[in-house]
C-alpha cells in the first residue's frame, strides 16, 4: 500500500451533535485542482476588452430601442 503524505490527506469533520462514525483519512489527490487557474496577462486583457465591447454594444442597443 502506498503511503500518502500528511499534506495530501483530508479528514472528515464531525458536526456538533451529529454522530459520524467514519473519520478515516481521505486522499485529496493533486493539489493542482485546488489552486485557482492562472490566466496570462495578455489573455486576461483580451477577455476584459471583449467584455467591455459586449457591454458597450448592449448599451447602444438599449439606446436605439428607447
N, C-alpha and C positions, 0 to 999 in steps of 0.2 A: 504494500500500500504506500502510495506517495504521500510524504509529509507536506502539509500546506503551511506556508509561513504565517505567523500570527497576524501580520498586517492584512493578509488576504482573506481572513476569516471573520465573518459577522456572526453575531449571536442573536437568537430570537429574544425579544424583550417581553417580559411578563407584565401585563396590565394589572393595575391595582384592583384587587377584589375579584380577579378572574383567575381560575386555576388553569395554567398552561403546563402540561406535563413535559413536553419535549423542548429543552433549551439547548440542544446539541449544536455544535458549530455548523454554519452553513457557508460553503465556499462562495465567494462573490465573483470569482473569475477575474478577467482582465480589468485593470483599473482604467483602461482606455475608454470604456463605455461610460464611466462615471465622470470623466473630465468633460467640461464644456467644449464643443467643437471650436477650433481656431479658424478664423477667416483671415486670409491675407488682405492687407490694406487695399490693394487695387480692386479686388473683388467686392469688398465692403463698400468702397466708394461708388463702384458701378451700380451695385444694388441700391444704394442710397439715392443716387441720382435718378435711377429708373423709378423708384418710389416717388420721388419729388415730381417727376414728369407725369406720372399717373395721377397724382393729386391735382396738379395744375390742369390736366385735361378734364378731370371731373368738375373742377371749379368753373372752367369755361363752359362746359356742357350745362351746368346748373344756371349760369347767367343767360345762356341762349334760350333755355326753356322758360325763363321768367317772363 
